[in-house]
Structure formats: C-alpha cells, structure tokens
Amino acid sequence: MTFDELLSNPTLLKTPCELVFPQSWCQGRTAFGGLSAAMMLQNMKHQLPDNRRVLSMSVNFVGPLFSEHPFIIETHILRSGKNATQMLSTIKQDEKVCLVAQGCFAKERESKAIVPITQNHQLSPANSERILPYQKNVMPEFFQHVALNLQDGDMPFSGSNNSTLGGWMKFKQAPTDTLQDVHLLALADAWPPTLLQMADTPSPASSMSWYIEFVEDITLSNNAWLGFEAHTHHSANGYGLEDAKIYADDGRLLALSRQTVAIFDM
C-alpha cells in the first residue's frame, strides 16, 4: 500500500478514527514515525475550519505502535481564532498512548515584517542511480517505499566520526497529485539519525521528540526531490540533539526540524 493510499483513507476525515497500517511500513518493531506523524497531521487538517496552512508540528513518540493491529487517532481543537488554530492529537493502541502531537495552523496575512531566507544547501544535484538499497531484514521495512540519495555522511554502524548527514529524498511511488506538507513530514523522518553512523555495531535508536516548522505552504511537483541536511549539535549519555533543514529541488528552504534521539550503542 502506498503512502498516498494510506493518507487518503476516508476514515481520517473524522475524529476519533480507527486505522491499521501494514507491516511494510514498519521501522523495527514499530510504525515508521514519519507515517504515523503524517496520519496525525492529515487528521488535523480535516478538522480545520477553513484554509489554514500548517506552521509547525511537535511530536512525542511515547511508545511503540504495532502494525496489523487497530489504533485510534483522536484530535481536539484547543483553540481556533480568527487567524490561527491550535490542535492536539493522540494515537492510542490497546488504550495505551503511542504518540502525542500538537499542530499550529494559520492564515497568511499581509505584514511589513519581512526577513528573506538566507539558508542555502551544499548538496550536488540528486542522483537517482545512487539510492540506498532496501535489503530485507537489514534495512527498515519502510525503506522499500522511499528513495534516499546519500551525499554527506556515512552509512549507519560504520564507526564514523561524522555527525552530519545530507542528501535527497522522495517516495519511490510518486504522489498521485502534488507533493505537499504531509509528504515532506514523512520523508523528513526517513533518514537514520545522524548518530547511527558513529556506532560501530548494529544498534537501536529512536526519536523521542520531534519539532518541525514549515517555512511556506508546500505544493511541489509530484516527482520532486527534497534536499535534507542534518547536524548533531550535541550527544552524550545516550541522547543526541539533531537539527535539520529541508529544501526544494530549486534550493528554497521549506522546513526546519529538530529531534531528540536516544541511541543504545553499548
């Protein structure tokens, strides 16, 4: 089942809603975090009172979310004013909280406060022939759905001293229409944590919290590549802080991301 097929499920129109996702979208024993976060964002968007774009989303990965087993997404509007809407969404499975997310949405308004984007990526053009391969029982299951062109950094578990990671990303099965915010959200979580390349043996790692800000409304060609550059600012005692920037293929900055990652490499 493709990403668009999962996100177009009419069940997501209402809240609460019950869904199931397939094993092919797993990351270890749990759901690929980008998919579960995208499902929450899609459910939030369906509850909006009018045309408001997502400004930011904060996600906490509380516990595992298992495949082939029903779970419930429930979204509450905390406040909806003239220009902005704040929402809170949870995913529960067997009455246990698995994810909690808060989304901020707003209408665009005229303003005299303008600061041009000054960020530029350092990536070479995407190379569709140098994609990280999907290897069953070696790579996460969801890797069969995403194309990652690694350009900066090293492979996980290679004992590298590098703490940066960068390249291009897209879905192997292009979106049916345009590439939008839900696609960007999922793809931004497809990269392994920058810390995994520093481990010298296979080691589990997991995102604990994730905050992402969207610079603009996302509407791109369905076959567009997205650029990704991540850097670990600090890591000690089993936890790391990672920042990332996501770019359009023409170089425009689209989103800023920050994660707290736990790594179990001892």
PyMOL commands that set and color helices and strands:
alter all, ss='L'
color gray80, all
select helices_A, chain A and resi 3-7+10-13+23-25+33-46+141-145+181-188+194-198
alter helices_A, ss='H'
color red, helices_A
select strands_A, chain A and resi 17-19+26-27+30-31+53-61+71-80+84-93+96-106+146-152+164-171+205-214+226-236+239-247+253-263
alter strands_A, ss='S'
color yellow, strands_A
deselect
rebuild
show_as cartoon
